[in-house]
Amino acid sequence: MSDSGDETPRFERLFTACHRSVLAYALRRTTADSAEDVVAETFMVVWRRLDDVPGDDPLPWILGVARRVLANQLRSMRRNRALVERVATLAPPEDAAPEQVDHEPVHRALGTLSERDREVLMLHVWEELDVPALARTLGCSRTTASVRLHRARRRLTRALEEVTRDR
């Protein structure tokens, strides 16, 4: 490690020198809120991998990190949309044709669930994990995974009912 074992000054110099460029890069590719997240995550990677950052011209390396962070963020957003669309088609209203299904209530209902419930549902729907695979991923027994999935589905159903009743 450089700077006699104290990496904070080097990180601060990198941050000061590159922050505006990384933010501009992200702003050209995503929304302002998402760009801030990209910058924060990029500099977290820079902090963790400070020894890997080239000393002579760090900006291209840092922009490469930002590029990968942005790609991960976009993949996550696509997965989220896909989950919402899949969940919405699981139990459409009986009186609506599939093309008439409004996905907005599903978005709102998912937003009311705990992170834990959303994670179980996403693993099951996005990653297409069955209960045994869920159990391995979550580090719990099959019974526990099955119960968590069942409860998350039940909570989503209730949240959907509340959201649609409020409309």
Backbone bond lengths (Angstrom), bond angles and torsions (degrees), N, CA, C in turn:
res aa  C-N    CA-C-N  psi(-1)  N-CA   C-N-CA  omega(-1)  CA-C   N-CA-C  phi
1 M - - - 1.447 - - 1.514 109.55 -
2 S 1.301 115.30 144.22 1.451 119.53 179.47 1.517 110.39 -87.31
3 D 1.328 115.00 179.12 1.463 122.09 179.08 1.522 111.80 57.22
4 S 1.318 116.76 40.22 1.469 122.41 176.00 1.518 112.45 54.56
5 G 1.306 117.75 40.40 1.451 121.62 176.03 1.510 113.60 86.73
6 D 1.335 118.86 -10.05 1.457 121.30 179.68 1.523 108.79 -102.13
7 E 1.333 116.77 106.23 1.459 122.05 -175.33 1.529 113.15 -88.84
8 T 1.311 118.27 -8.52 1.462 119.67 -177.21 1.527 112.32 -59.40
9 P 1.339 120.42 -47.50 1.464 118.57 179.90 1.531 112.57 -59.76
10 R 1.310 119.21 -40.26 1.460 120.90 179.23 1.525 110.07 -65.44
11 F 1.315 116.73 -43.54 1.466 119.23 178.68 1.525 110.02 -61.49
12 E 1.313 116.96 -44.32 1.463 119.88 179.61 1.520 111.23 -60.34
13 R 1.341 116.86 -40.21 1.469 119.86 177.98 1.526 110.28 -64.38
14 L 1.325 117.04 -42.85 1.464 120.30 178.84 1.520 110.71 -63.32
15 F 1.310 115.98 -44.52 1.459 120.50 -179.66 1.534 110.40 -60.84
16 T 1.313 116.35 -48.82 1.458 120.99 -179.31 1.528 111.07 -61.44
17 A 1.313 117.04 -42.01 1.463 121.05 -176.54 1.527 112.73 -74.16
18 C 1.316 118.37 -30.85 1.472 120.75 -169.28 1.522 115.17 -113.36
19 H 1.314 118.60 -14.59 1.463 121.29 -174.21 1.521 112.61 -53.76
20 R 1.313 117.59 -50.93 1.474 120.73 -176.82 1.524 111.34 -61.09
21 S 1.323 116.69 -40.67 1.470 120.31 -179.67 1.521 111.18 -66.68
22 V 1.322 116.84 -41.01 1.468 120.50 179.49 1.528 109.93 -67.52
23 L 1.321 116.86 -41.38 1.459 120.18 178.14 1.530 110.61 -63.59
24 A 1.318 117.35 -44.07 1.469 120.48 178.81 1.524 110.43 -61.69
25 Y 1.328 116.36 -41.74 1.466 120.98 177.86 1.531 110.16 -58.33
26 A 1.320 116.29 -47.92 1.467 121.00 -177.41 1.530 110.99 -68.60
27 L 1.321 118.20 -39.94 1.460 121.35 -179.18 1.528 112.34 -63.68
28 R 1.320 116.42 -29.61 1.463 119.52 177.92 1.520 112.04 -74.09
29 R 1.323 116.84 -10.01 1.455 119.92 -173.85 1.521 115.22 -121.01
30 T 1.342 117.52 -11.91 1.460 119.84 -177.03 1.527 109.70 -155.22
31 T 1.324 116.44 -177.67 1.462 121.41 -179.59 1.527 110.61 -71.69
32 A 1.324 115.94 165.48 1.467 120.70 -178.72 1.531 111.57 -61.06
33 D 1.338 117.18 -44.29 1.467 120.08 179.35 1.518 111.01 -63.01
34 S 1.312 116.46 -45.51 1.462 120.35 179.69 1.522 110.95 -65.83
35 A 1.329 116.05 -36.55 1.471 119.62 179.35 1.526 110.59 -61.47
36 E 1.332 116.48 -42.05 1.470 119.88 177.55 1.531 110.82 -60.42
37 D 1.339 116.49 -40.73 1.464 120.34 177.40 1.522 110.81 -63.74
38 V 1.327 117.10 -41.48 1.466 121.39 178.95 1.523 109.98 -60.98
39 V 1.325 116.70 -45.45 1.464 120.61 179.93 1.523 110.68 -62.32
40 A 1.321 116.65 -46.14 1.473 120.09 -179.22 1.527 111.07 -60.74
41 E 1.317 116.02 -46.80 1.466 118.57 -179.04 1.522 111.40 -68.05
42 T 1.326 116.96 -36.17 1.464 120.51 178.13 1.519 110.52 -60.26
43 F 1.313 116.70 -47.34 1.458 118.81 -178.11 1.525 112.37 -74.11
44 M 1.322 118.11 -20.56 1.461 119.76 171.40 1.537 108.92 -67.04
45 V 1.332 116.42 -41.82 1.469 120.35 177.13 1.525 109.75 -64.51
46 V 1.328 117.12 -42.26 1.468 120.61 178.28 1.524 109.76 -58.45
47 W 1.324 116.79 -44.06 1.473 121.00 179.40 1.529 110.86 -61.24
48 R 1.342 115.96 -46.30 1.470 119.59 -178.30 1.522 112.28 -68.23
49 R 1.316 117.39 -31.32 1.473 121.13 -175.21 1.527 111.25 -114.00
50 L 1.293 116.96 34.10 1.460 122.48 -175.15 1.527 112.61 -54.11
51 D 1.310 116.95 -36.68 1.463 119.68 179.50 1.529 112.68 -68.21
52 D 1.333 117.70 -20.41 1.466 121.29 179.80 1.524 113.08 -88.04
53 V 1.319 117.20 -12.64 1.466 120.71 -177.87 1.523 108.31 -73.92
54 P 1.340 116.82 123.44 1.470 119.20 179.55 1.529 110.80 -61.22
55 G 1.307 116.26 142.02 1.458 120.56 -178.18 1.507 113.76 -81.58
56 D 1.344 117.40 -30.19 1.459 119.15 -173.70 1.528 113.26 -79.74
57 D 1.324 119.42 -41.15 1.469 122.94 -179.39 1.523 108.41 -146.00
58 P 1.335 117.81 82.91 1.460 120.64 -173.44 1.527 115.11 -76.12
59 L 1.340 118.70 -22.54 1.461 120.47 -173.14 1.527 113.76 -57.89
60 P 1.330 120.34 -46.41 1.472 117.92 178.97 1.529 112.66 -59.27
61 W 1.316 117.27 -38.71 1.466 120.94 178.91 1.523 109.78 -64.71
62 I 1.334 115.96 -44.40 1.461 120.53 -178.91 1.526 110.68 -67.09
63 L 1.329 117.88 -39.06 1.467 120.33 176.31 1.526 110.95 -65.01
64 G 1.327 117.25 -32.76 1.470 120.54 174.69 1.519 110.73 -62.78
65 V 1.322 116.25 -40.41 1.470 120.39 176.24 1.525 109.29 -63.66
66 A 1.324 117.34 -45.90 1.472 121.29 -179.80 1.529 110.25 -60.97
67 R 1.309 116.81 -38.31 1.469 121.16 178.61 1.523 110.72 -60.46
68 R 1.330 116.36 -44.97 1.470 120.17 179.91 1.532 111.37 -69.51
69 V 1.325 117.18 -38.33 1.470 120.82 176.95 1.527 109.73 -61.94
70 L 1.312 116.61 -44.42 1.463 121.17 179.13 1.525 110.76 -63.70
71 A 1.321 116.81 -42.07 1.472 120.14 178.17 1.526 110.58 -61.36
72 N 1.314 117.16 -42.07 1.471 120.52 177.68 1.521 110.98 -63.86
73 Q 1.319 116.23 -41.10 1.462 120.44 179.15 1.534 110.78 -63.18
74 L 1.318 117.01 -44.00 1.465 120.73 179.68 1.521 111.17 -65.60
75 R 1.331 116.95 -39.13 1.469 120.39 176.15 1.518 110.51 -62.08
76 S 1.311 116.28 -41.83 1.462 120.65 179.50 1.529 110.72 -63.68
77 M 1.322 117.10 -41.05 1.463 120.25 179.31 1.530 110.35 -65.59
78 R 1.331 116.76 -39.92 1.467 119.33 177.94 1.521 110.48 -64.79
79 R 1.313 116.72 -40.88 1.462 120.20 178.14 1.518 111.08 -63.00
80 N 1.320 116.14 -41.01 1.457 120.17 179.27 1.524 110.35 -61.54
81 R 1.336 116.45 -46.06 1.466 119.61 177.44 1.520 111.02 -60.79
82 A 1.337 116.20 -42.77 1.466 119.87 -179.80 1.523 110.68 -63.01
83 L 1.331 117.34 -39.92 1.460 120.89 178.39 1.518 110.25 -62.39
84 V 1.312 116.15 -47.11 1.461 119.98 -178.96 1.529 109.79 -60.48
85 E 1.313 116.48 -43.47 1.462 119.57 -179.70 1.526 111.33 -65.34
86 R 1.336 116.86 -40.76 1.467 119.32 179.22 1.524 111.22 -67.32
87 V 1.326 116.45 -43.22 1.465 119.77 179.52 1.523 109.49 -63.64
88 A 1.311 116.43 -39.58 1.467 119.84 -179.09 1.521 111.62 -63.30
89 T 1.310 117.68 -30.75 1.462 120.02 -179.00 1.524 112.16 -86.10
90 L 1.326 118.25 -9.16 1.457 120.32 -179.42 1.522 112.06 -66.20
91 A 1.320 116.28 -41.69 1.460 119.11 -177.09 1.527 109.73 -143.50
92 P 1.331 116.31 69.91 1.468 117.14 179.45 1.521 110.22 -68.93
93 P 1.305 116.64 157.04 1.467 119.22 176.98 1.525 109.86 -56.26
94 E 1.315 115.55 140.35 1.464 120.11 -175.94 1.515 112.50 -61.13
95 D 1.319 118.04 -31.08 1.452 120.44 -176.53 1.530 113.50 -91.27
96 A 1.341 117.91 5.38 1.461 120.21 -179.00 1.520 110.67 -115.06
97 A 1.307 115.83 138.70 1.456 121.35 173.13 1.524 107.31 -74.87
98 P 1.348 119.33 153.86 1.465 121.27 -177.62 1.530 113.47 -52.97
99 E 1.330 118.32 -36.89 1.463 119.05 -179.01 1.526 112.30 -72.88
100 Q 1.337 117.30 -11.38 1.453 120.39 179.91 1.530 112.18 -98.16
101 V 1.319 117.64 1.75 1.455 121.07 -177.68 1.526 109.15 -71.91
102 D 1.308 116.13 128.49 1.454 123.40 178.54 1.533 107.57 -92.38
103 H 1.325 117.57 117.87 1.464 121.88 -176.73 1.523 113.33 -79.68
104 E 1.314 117.73 -15.74 1.454 121.26 -177.40 1.534 112.82 -57.62
105 P 1.326 119.85 -41.48 1.466 118.55 177.38 1.537 112.92 -61.95
106 V 1.314 115.95 -34.34 1.473 119.08 178.80 1.523 109.76 -66.56
107 H 1.335 116.67 -42.66 1.467 120.23 176.11 1.525 110.11 -57.34
108 R 1.316 115.90 -47.83 1.466 120.24 -179.03 1.527 110.75 -63.74
109 A 1.315 117.39 -43.22 1.469 120.79 -178.95 1.523 110.64 -63.80
110 L 1.323 117.30 -44.25 1.471 120.20 178.05 1.522 111.03 -61.20
111 G 1.320 115.77 -35.49 1.456 119.95 179.63 1.516 113.74 -66.34
112 T 1.318 117.04 -21.00 1.467 119.64 179.75 1.524 112.56 -86.13
113 L 1.329 116.79 -14.71 1.462 120.22 -177.67 1.527 110.87 -77.13
114 S 1.304 115.41 158.30 1.457 120.23 176.04 1.523 109.01 -71.41
115 E 1.307 115.97 159.20 1.461 121.21 177.62 1.531 110.38 -57.79
116 R 1.308 116.34 -37.60 1.465 121.65 -180.00 1.533 111.41 -62.88
117 D 1.343 116.89 -44.94 1.465 120.51 178.27 1.521 110.91 -65.78
118 R 1.341 116.32 -44.16 1.471 118.92 178.89 1.521 110.78 -60.58
119 E 1.328 117.00 -40.62 1.465 120.57 -179.00 1.528 111.32 -62.30
120 V 1.321 117.25 -44.85 1.473 120.60 179.12 1.525 109.90 -61.78
121 L 1.326 116.47 -45.84 1.469 119.67 179.77 1.520 111.69 -64.19
122 M 1.327 117.14 -41.57 1.464 120.58 -179.63 1.519 111.53 -65.43
123 L 1.313 116.35 -43.02 1.467 119.03 177.98 1.521 110.70 -61.37
124 H 1.313 115.55 -40.71 1.467 119.93 -178.83 1.528 111.24 -70.24
125 V 1.331 117.15 -44.66 1.462 120.17 -174.71 1.527 111.82 -87.07
126 W 1.334 118.42 -52.01 1.465 120.72 -177.38 1.514 111.69 -66.41
127 E 1.338 113.97 -53.16 1.463 119.06 -174.48 1.518 112.60 -86.03
128 E 1.346 115.27 -4.39 1.458 121.96 178.50 1.536 111.97 55.48
129 L 1.333 115.00 42.08 1.463 120.32 179.44 1.522 109.69 -86.80
130 D 1.328 115.12 132.37 1.458 119.05 173.28 1.531 108.04 -82.08
131 V 1.317 116.91 179.47 1.470 120.52 -175.01 1.532 112.34 -60.36
132 P 1.343 120.32 -45.68 1.468 117.74 178.07 1.537 112.97 -59.96
133 A 1.326 117.34 -39.77 1.464 120.13 178.79 1.532 110.65 -69.85
134 L 1.331 116.60 -37.25 1.465 119.87 174.46 1.523 110.79 -58.35
135 A 1.317 115.68 -45.59 1.469 120.41 -179.36 1.526 111.01 -58.76
136 R 1.322 116.77 -44.95 1.474 119.83 179.49 1.530 110.31 -64.58
137 T 1.319 116.93 -42.92 1.467 120.99 -178.57 1.521 111.78 -65.51
138 L 1.323 116.04 -41.22 1.460 120.74 -177.92 1.522 113.39 -83.79
139 G 1.330 116.22 -10.84 1.462 120.03 -179.89 1.511 112.75 70.51
140 C 1.332 115.76 41.26 1.458 119.76 -179.84 1.532 108.88 -139.24
141 S 1.312 116.41 178.31 1.461 120.47 179.39 1.525 109.86 -74.58
142 R 1.318 115.60 163.52 1.469 120.14 176.79 1.523 110.79 -62.21
143 T 1.302 115.64 -39.15 1.459 119.32 179.67 1.526 110.73 -61.77
144 T 1.323 116.16 -46.04 1.458 120.70 179.36 1.529 110.55 -62.10
145 A 1.334 116.73 -44.09 1.465 120.46 179.06 1.522 110.85 -61.84
146 S 1.308 116.34 -42.61 1.461 120.52 179.48 1.521 111.28 -63.24
147 V 1.327 116.73 -42.82 1.459 121.21 179.33 1.532 110.17 -65.42
148 R 1.339 116.92 -43.22 1.470 119.72 179.65 1.523 111.27 -62.52
149 L 1.328 117.07 -41.00 1.459 120.91 179.03 1.527 110.16 -65.63
150 H 1.327 115.49 -45.56 1.468 119.71 179.56 1.527 110.83 -59.35
151 R 1.327 116.83 -46.52 1.465 120.68 -178.95 1.530 111.62 -66.12
152 A 1.329 116.74 -39.15 1.470 119.83 178.79 1.525 110.26 -64.28
153 R 1.326 116.87 -41.56 1.464 120.01 177.14 1.529 110.78 -62.52
154 R 1.323 116.00 -43.17 1.460 120.72 -179.82 1.532 110.60 -63.28
155 R 1.331 116.62 -42.73 1.464 120.02 178.30 1.529 111.13 -65.48
156 L 1.329 116.73 -38.60 1.464 119.77 177.48 1.526 110.23 -64.06
157 T 1.322 116.83 -42.34 1.461 120.62 178.36 1.527 110.32 -60.21
158 R 1.344 116.25 -45.22 1.467 119.96 178.94 1.523 111.52 -64.20
159 A 1.318 115.82 -41.40 1.468 119.78 179.80 1.524 110.49 -64.54
160 L 1.327 116.81 -39.36 1.466 120.55 177.04 1.527 110.75 -63.65
161 E 1.330 115.64 -41.12 1.469 119.01 178.22 1.520 111.19 -62.69
162 E 1.327 116.73 -42.66 1.470 120.57 178.98 1.515 111.36 -64.65
163 V 1.314 116.28 -43.79 1.456 120.54 -178.59 1.522 110.45 -64.01
164 T 1.318 116.41 -43.95 1.472 118.62 -179.05 1.522 111.67 -73.33
165 R 1.331 117.30 -30.34 1.466 120.40 176.65 1.530 110.22 -68.72
166 D 1.326 116.82 -36.79 1.470 121.18 179.54 1.519 111.67 -67.22
167 R 1.314 116.62 -25.13 1.463 119.93 -179.42 1.487 107.41 -78.71
